Amino acid sequence: MTAYPETASAPPGGKARMPDFFIVGQAKSGTTALWEALRRHPQIYMPRGKEPWFFARNNPQPPDSQKRSPTHTGKRSETVEEYLSLFSEARDGQLVGEGSTAYLWSPSAAGAIAEAQPAARIIAIFREPARFLRSLHLQLLANHTETERDLRKAVALDDERREGRQIPRYAFWPQAIIYSDRVRYAEQLRRYYDVFPPEQILVLIYDDFRDDNQGTLRKVLRFLDVDEDYPVDVEHVNQSNRQVRSIMLYDLSRVLKQGKGPVSGRLKAAGKAVMSDRVRKSIMWPIHARIMFGRPDAPDEELMLALRRRFKPEVVALSEVLNRDLVSLWGYDRLG
């Protein structure tokens, strides 16, 4: 069993400790809005950077992590001390938390979190599968993980990608682009119920958070046992409002931005020489965004219907786990 220190190397005056709670996902379901809101509460400390992914990386935990596995990111390892240093600025008396959406669909994260922090409180958010996959696909395109702009074709690649084929160049975690595996809702949630008592798990539904930001936030604050009446604004809950125009052009811009090759390196250096950071951020970056991104295409309703029919068993299973009728809430009782 891996031994986790209660404290680790920290800046002077700081004390690092394992988080008291985790927002484990689901992606594209309001987790960023929730993270931002909780960061503003004086009784809570969350690091500036969302998505540490520590318990889903190929780190010293879990025990078999010495073997590369497609269930871990595999590209970067991180020591326990490095991870704990993220929370070293927390004040005495503050709850410490983090948010990593990979923890929900990582097969090993739930067990690793429970081993490190058995008293952890877990917050999960679920979204209707078809809309979730559409939003996820747009995000994966935007962060260079996906290269197939057509969602129907991307989903159809699942079997090939499980076999290690048709993996985009920059997909640092191939499992992330196996879309049907991202919708194994009941299985994902049961991994947490297997290692945590139910009173330490709070499951939210995206629709509730979208329709009643403040009411859902107060529910979370009660679950964390902090002052639910402290005024905290909630930013607009996540929506996918942009789409990559050209994968080829977008990948080229990535190469130029990184400047690792001889030509791109010289271009990047020249750009820095003639423009200040302020100019690049205030002028060039917005221009870049307008060139690279446009409004998303309208949903392919035929595909959305096909996805809902395909994933209805997952919705039924999650309804049973939560003892809530998500079939009706998400309109799966009207599929025909």
N, C-alpha and C positions, 0 to 999 in steps of 0.2 A: 504494500500500500504506500502511495506517495505521501510523504510528510510535507505539510504546508506550514510555513512559519506564520505566526500571528503578526509579526512585524518584520520589516526588511529594511534594506538601505533606503534612506529617505533624506531629503534636504534638511539642513539644520532646523530644528524646531518642529519638523514634521513627523508624523507617525503613520506608517502604512499598515493597512489591515484589509482583510478580505471584505468584499462588498456584503452589505446586509440584504440587498435585493437586486434582482436582475430583470430587465425588460428583455425577454428572449425572442420576441418577434410577434407576429409575422411581418415580413417586409411589406412595404407599400400599403400599410394598414393604419397609419397614424402613429407609429412608434416614435418618429422624430418629433412630432408635435408634443407627444407625451413627455419625452425626454427633455425637451426645451422647457416645458412648463414645470416639471419637477426640479430642474436646475435652479429655478427662480425662487424656490421655497427655502426659507432660511434654516429649516430643520433638516435639510437634505443636501448632500454633496454628491455631485456627479461630475466627472472630468469633462473638460472642454470637448474632447474628441469622442464622438459616438462610435460604436462598433469596434471595441478592442479585439473581439474575437478570440481572446486568449484560450478559452476552454474548447474551441473548435480548431485550434491550430495544432500543428505537429510538434507539440512542446514536450517537456518532460512528463506531462500527464496526457492521456491515461497511460497505464502501465505498458501497453504494447506500442507506445509511440515511436520507438526506435525504428519501426518498420514504416516505410512510406505507405500511405493509404489514401485512396481517392476520397475518403470521408473527412480528411483534414486538408487544410489549405496547402501544406507541404512546401510552400515557397519561402516561408519565414518562420523562424522559431523565436521564442521569447522566454526569458527566464521568469521564474516566479517573482524575483526581486524587481525586475523591470515592470512587470504587470502591477505589483502592489504600489510601486512608486507613483502610479497614476492617481492614487487616492491620498497621497501624503499631505495634501493641503487641507484635508477635512478637519474641521474643528471638533474638539471634544463635545460629545452630545449630539452631533449630526449623524443621521443615517447616511450610509455610503451605498451608492448604487451605480450600475452601468447598464448600457443597452446594446445588445449585439443580436441582430436578427438571425444570424447563422446558428444560434443556440437552439432554435426551435427545430430546424430540420437536420442538424448534425446528429448522427446516431449516437455519438459518445458524449456530447456536451452535458446532458442532464446528469448522467452518472458522475462526471468529473466535477460538476458544480456541487453536487450533493456530498462528494468526498471531501472537497475543500471547505464547504460551508454548509453543514447539515441544517442550520437554522435559517438558511436563506429563504426569502420570500420571492416568488416567481410571478411575473406578470406576462401574460400572453394575449395577443389580439388576433382574431381571425376575420377574414373577409370572404365574401362570396367568390367561389373559385374562378369563374370566367373573367370577372373584372380584375381579380387579383393577378391572373396570368397575363392579361393584356397590359396592366400597369407594370408588372415585373419585366415583361419583355421590353418595354420602352426604356426602362431603367438600365437593363443589361446592355441594350444598344448604346445608351448614352455613356456608360462607363467602359466601353470597348470590350466587354466580356462576350457579347453576342455579335454576330455579323450577318445573320439572316434576318432581313427586314420584314419578311412575311411571317406573321405569328403562326399561321396554319403550317407552313413548311418547317418552322422552328420546332413546333411541338412534334411533328412527324419524324424529327431526327432523334427523338429520345432513345430508341433502341440502339441506333448506331453509336450514339455518344456513350451509352453504357458500356459499349465494347471498345471505347477509346478512339473511335473514328469521328470525323467531322467536327473536331474540336477546334474552335477558333484560336488564332495565334496568341491572343492576349487573355485567354480564359485561364486565369491562374488557379481556379478551382472548378474543374470540369463538372463536378456534380451540381453546381449552381445552375447550369443550363439544361438540366434534365427536368423539364417542366412538370411532367406528371408526378415525379417524386416530391415536388414541392407542395403537392396538394394532398399528401397523406396525413390529413389533419388529426384524425383520431389516434393514429399510431404515434404521431409526434407528441401529442398531449399525454398519452399513456406513459411515455417514457418518463415524464415528470411525476405522474401519479405513482409510478413504480418506486420512486426513490424519495418522494416528499409526501408528508401528510396533506390531505386536501385543504386544510385550513391555511397552509402556506402557499397556496396557488390561487391566483385570481385570473379568471379568463374573461376577456372583454370581447365584444363584437364591434367591428368597425362601424357598422350602421349606427349603433348607440353613441359612439364617440363623435361621429360626424354630426349627428342630429342634436346632441346635447353635450357639448364640450365640457361645460362647467359641472354638470351633474356627474359625468363620467370621471372627471378629475377628482371631485370630492369623494367618489367611491374609492378611487385609488389611494387618496390620502388617508381615508379611514382604514383601509387595508394595511397601510404602512404605519398606522398609529401615530400620525402627526396632525398638526392643527389643520382641519379641513376648512376652516373659515378664513385662513390667511388668503388675501386677494392675489391670485395668480392668473394672468391672462394666458389663454391658449391660442397659439398661432393657428392659422388655417390648416386643417387636417389635410394630409398629403393628397395631391392630385397630379396625375401625369399630364402636363400641359405642353410638352414639347416632344418632337420626334426628330431623329437624325435624318438629314436630307440625303446624304451620300456616304456610305460606309467607306469607300475608297478615299474620298477627300478627308473624311474624319480621321482615318488611320494615318494619312499623310500629315495632318496637323499634329497628331500625337508624336510622330517621329521628329518633326521640326521642333516641337515644344521641348522634348526631352534633350535634343541636341547631342546625342551620343555618337553619331557617325561623324566622319570628317567634314562632310558638306553641311549637314544639319547643325553640327557644332559651331561651324563658322557663322552660319546664319543666325543662330541663337545669340552668339557673342556680339555680332553686329547690331542686332536688335537692342541688346542691353546697352550698347555703347551710345545709341542715338536716342533712346527713350528711357525715361525714369520709370521706376516701379509704379509711381502714381499715375503716369500717363498710360502705362500698359493696363493697369487695373481699371481706370476710369474711362478710357477710350477704346483701346485695342480689344480688351476682353469682351465688352458688349458687342463690338462689331463682329468679332469672331463668333459669338453666340448666335447673332442674327444670320450669319452666313451658314453656320453648321446645322442650326435647328429651325424647324418650322412647327406649325400646329399639327397635332396628331391627326392622322386620317380618321374618318368616322369608323366606329367598330364594324367589323364584318358580322352582321347579325346572324347570318347562317352559321358561321363558325362559332359564335358565342352560344347559340342554341345547341350545337353539337358538343361543345365543351360542357355545358350544363347537364346534358343527358349523360355524358361520359362520367362526370364526377358526382352525379346524384348519390351514388352509394357512399361517397365520402361525407356528403352533407348529412345523410341519414345517420351514419355512424357517429359523427360529431354531435348531432342532436341527442343521441342516446347517451353519450358520455356526459354532456352538459345538462341533460334533462330539460332541453329547451327546443321548441319547434322552429329550427332554422329552415326546414323544408318550406314552410309557409312564408317565413320572413323573407327568404330569398327568391320566392316565386317558383320553387322547384315542384310544387304541387300542380302547376299549370303548364307543364312542359308538353303534355299531349303524348 
